[in-house]
Every structure is written in structure tokens, then in C-alpha cells.
Amino acid sequence: MIVEYIRYELNKHTTAELLEAYRAAASHLREAPECLGYELSVRDDAPDLCILRITWRSAEAHMSQFRRGPHFPPFLEIIRPFIGEIAEMKHYSMSDVTWTRP
């Protein structure tokens, strides 16, 4: 399992527009078997800064299977206007330092 973080610094679009786009694009992530989950967070004190967290089965599943599969083209079409506002897009491996309150 791998986590992709996409950090947006919005300077052309509003946060509402980004959220609307990802609401529309989310079904393509949910339908893709390579995607295990996602979460889009908005910074409280600077709402033009957003982080999308996507959990993938693996980097290979993301880069080779999802990106070459049927779900990527419609997903990309929806989010394409925001690509120029991406400040970081990287894969991170999860460590054993984790905890969630039940």
C-alpha cells in the first residue's frame, strides 16, 4: 500500500471549485480497483491550500494500471484545470508509526 499526497496552492481557482471538481471526479477513483481510498482536506487558516490524500494498492498499481486503465481519462478530464496549481505530487510509504482512536 502507498499513499499519494497532492498539495494544491490555488491561485486561479477557488476552493469551492476544487471541491466541486473532486466530487465529480471521485466516482472514477471509487470505481478503480487500484484505489483504496481518498480524502481532500482544506487548510483552516489558508483555504487556498488543500491536500488530497489517495491510498493506492501500490505505486505500480497507480502509475501503470490506473493511469493506463479506463478510469483515468475521465478523472483527468475533470481535474485537468487544476494541474497548474499542484505544488507537490508524491508517493509516500506508510510507516508503523500510526494510531487512530476507536
MILUMZA-84392 format. One record per atom (N, C-alpha, C, CB): x, y, z. Coordinates in steps of 0.05 Angstrom, whole numbers, plus 32768, in hexadecimal, padded with zeros to 4 digits. Atoms other than C-alpha are relative to their C-alpha. Glycine has a CB too. Layout:
residues N
XYZ ...
end
This chain:
residues 102
80117FE88000 800080008000 801280198000 7FED80008019 7FF17FE78002 801880467FEF 7FED80188002 801180017FE5 80117FE87FFE 7FFD808C7FFD 800C80157FEE 7FFF800A801E 7FF87FE98011 7FFF80C37FC9 7FF48019800D 7FF57FFC7FE3 80097FE67FF7 7FFC810A7FE2 800280147FE9 801180098019 80007FEB8014 7FE881417FB2 7FF9801A800F 7FEC7FFA7FE9 80047FE77FF2 7FF181867FCF 7FFA80167FEC 801A80078011 80097FEA8011 7FCC81BF7FAE 8005801B800D 7FE27FFC7FF8 7FFF7FE47FF8 7FDC82087FB3 7FEF800F7FEB 801E800B8001 80137FF58014 7F9F82277F91 8005801E7FFC 7FE37FFC800A 7FFC7FE48007 7FAC82687F6D 7FF080097FE8 801E80067FFB 80127FFA8017 7F7D82637F31 7FE37FF88006 800A7FF27FE7 801A800A7FFA 7F43823D7F4E 7FFA8003801E 7FFE7FE27FF9 80087FFF7FE4 7F1C823F7F8F 80007FE4800C 7FE4800D8003 8003801A7FF2 7F1982097FC4 7FE67FF37FF8 80028004801E 801A800B8008 7ED082007FB3 80017FF27FE5 7FEA80168000 7FFD800C801A 7EE281F27F6B 80107FE68001 800D80147FEC 7FF080187FFD 7F1781BF7F7F 7FEF7FEA800C 801980058011 801180137FF3 7EE6819C7FAE 7FEB7FF57FED 7FF3800C8019 801580088013 7EB0819B7F78 800C7FED7FEB 7FF480197FF2 7FF380118013 7EE1817D7F46 80067FE4800B 801A800D7FF6 7FFA801A7FF5 7EF781467F75 7FE77FF18008 801280038019 801A800E7FFC 7EAF81367F88 7FF87FF27FE6 7FEA80138009 8007800C801A 7EA4812A7F3E 80137FEA7FF7 7FFF80167FEA 7FEC80138008 7EE581047F33 80027FE88013 801B800E7FFF 7FFD80157FEC 7EDF80D97F72 7FF57FE57FF8 7FF280098019 800B80198008 7EB480A57F52 80147FEF7FEF 7FE680047FEF 7FEC800E8010 7EED80947F22 80167FF48012 800D80137FEC 7FEE800C7FED 7F1B80887F5E 7FF37FE8800D 800980158015 800E80157FF3 7EE7805E7F81 7FFD7FE77FEE 7FE48009800A 800480168013 7EDC80337F43 801A7FF27FF9 7FF3800A7FE7 7FE6800C8007 7F2780267F3A 80097FED8016 801580177FFB 7FF780137FEC 7F3D7FE77F5E 801B8006800C 80007FE47FF5 7FE57FF97FF6 7F8380047F67 7FFE80148017 8011800C7FE9 80037FEB7FEB 7F68803C7F94 7FF27FF48018 7FF080187FF5 800A800B7FE7 7F5C80297FDD 7FF180158010 80167FF48010 800E7FEB7FF1 7F42806D7FF5 800D801B7FFA 80017FFB801E 7FF77FE58005 7F4A80B87FF2 7FF480138014 7FFA800A7FE3 800A7FEB7FED 7F4180F7801C 800C801B7FF6 80097FFA801D 7FF77FE58008 7F4581408007 7FFC80138018 7FF0800A7FE7 80017FEE7FE9 7F5681708040 8006801C7FF8 80147FF68016 7FFC7FE38005 7F5481BC8041 800C800C8019 7FE4800E7FF8 7FF37FF37FE9 7F8281E5806D 7FEE8015800C 801B800C7FF7 80127FEE7FF2 7F59820B80A1 8008801E7FFD 7FFF7FF9801D 7FF87FE47FFF 7F82824B80A3 8009800A7FE4 801780038013 7FF97FF8801B 7F92824C8058 7FF17FED7FED 801F7FFE7FFB 801180128010 7F59822C8030 80097FFC7FE3 7FE480098001 7FF68005801B 7F7F82337FEF 80157FEA7FFF 800B801A7FF4 7FED80167FFE 7FAE81FC8007 7FF07FE68007 801580068016 801080187FFD 7F9181B68000 80137FE87FFC 7FE97FFE7FEC 7FF180198003 7FAD816F8006 7FED7FE97FFA 80117FFA8019 800F80188007 7F9181337FE2 80127FE88008 7FF97FFF7FE2 7FF280197FF8 7FA580F08001 7FF27FE97FF3 80017FFD8020 800B8017800D 7F9A80B37FD6 80107FE78008 800080037FE0 7FF280197FF9 7FAB806C7FEE 7FFC7FEE7FE8 7FF47FF4801A 7FFF80138016 7FBF803D7FB6 800A7FE58009 8012800C7FE9 7FF5801B7FFA 7FCD7FF27FB6 801E80017FFF 7FF47FEB7FEC 7FE37FFD8003 801480047F9F 800580177FED 800D7FE57FF7 7FF97FEB8013 803980397F78 7FFD7FF57FE3 801D80098004 8003800D801A 803A80087F3D 7FE27FFF7FF8 800B7FE48001 801D80018006 7FEE7FFF7F42 7FF6801C7FF8 7FF07FF58019 80087FE58006 7FE6804A7F41 800B80097FE4 800980148015 7FF37FF58018 8018805C7F0A 7FFB7FEF7FE7 801D80038005 800380118018 800F80207EDC 7FE47FF77FFB 80127FE88002 801A800C8004 7FCB80037EE8 7FEA80167FFF 7FF97FED8016 80157FEB8000 7F9F803F7EFB 800480137FE9 8001800F801B 7FFB7FEC8015 7FC180707ECC 7FFD7FF57FE4 801C800B8003 8004800C801A 7FBB803F7E92 7FE47FF47FFD 80157FEB7FFA 801A800D7FFF 7F7580277EA5 7FEA80137FF8 7FFB7FF6801C 80177FF1800A 7F2F803F7E94 7FF780168012 7FEA7FED7FFC 800A7FEC7FED 7F24806A7ED2 801180198000 80007FF4801C 7FEF7FE87FFF 7F5F809A7EC9 7FF780167FEC 801C7FF87FFA 80077FEB8012 7F4A80BF7E8A 7FE880128009 7FF97FF57FE5 80167FEF7FF7 7F0680D77EA5 8007800F801A 7FE77FF08004 7FF67FF37FE8 7F2780E67EE9 801180187FF9 800F7FEC8012 7FEE7FEA8008 7F5D81107EC8 7FF280167FF3 80167FF57FEE 800F7FEB800E 7F2C81357E9D 7FF380138013 7FEA7FF37FEE 800D7FEF7FEC 7F09814F7EDB 80138011800F 7FF07FEF8013 7FED7FF17FEE 7F4681637F03 8016800F7FF0 800D7FED8013 7FEB7FF38011 7F72817B7EC8 8003801E8005 7FF97FFB7FE3 7FFD7FE37FFB 7F6281C67ED5 801180078018 7FE5800C8002 7FF27FFA7FE7 7F8481C07F19 801D7FF78000 7FF17FF38017 7FE5800B8000 7FC5819E7F04 801580158004 80057FF27FE5 7FED7FEB7FFD 7FEA81E07F00 8003800B801C 7FFA80167FED 80007FF67FE4 7FDA81ED7F49 800A7FEB8013 7FE480098008 7FF580157FEF 7FFB81AD7F62 801C80098008 80017FE57FF1 7FE67FF97FF6 803681BE7F8F 80117FE78006 7FFD8010801A 7FF280197FFB 804881767F9F 7FEE7FE97FFA 800A7FFE801E 800F80198006 803281317F87 80147FEA8003 7FF380017FE3 7FEC80157FF9 805980F87FA7 7FF37FE8800D 8016800B8012 800880187FF2 805280B17FBF 80107FFE801A 80047FE67FEF 7FF380047FE6 806180A28008 7FF97FE4800A 7FF780158015 8005801A7FF3 8069805E802A 7FF78005801C 801A7FEE8000 800A7FFE7FE4 80428055806A 80147FF38013 7FE47FF38002 7FEE800B7FEC 806B804880A8 7FEF7FF18015 80128016800D 800E800D7FEA 805A802180E7 7FF880148016 80117FE9800B 80087FEC7FEC 80508062810D 7FE5800B7FF8 801680188001 801C7FF98007 80058068810A 7FEE7FFA8017 7FF77FF27FE6 801380067FEC 7FCA806A8138 7FE6800F7FFA 800A8008801D 801A7FF38004 7F80807A8133 7FEF7FF98018 7FF27FF77FE5 801180057FEA 7F518082816D 7FE77FF07FF6 7FF7801A800E 801880108008 7F19804D8169 7FE6800F8005 7FFF7FE5800F 
end
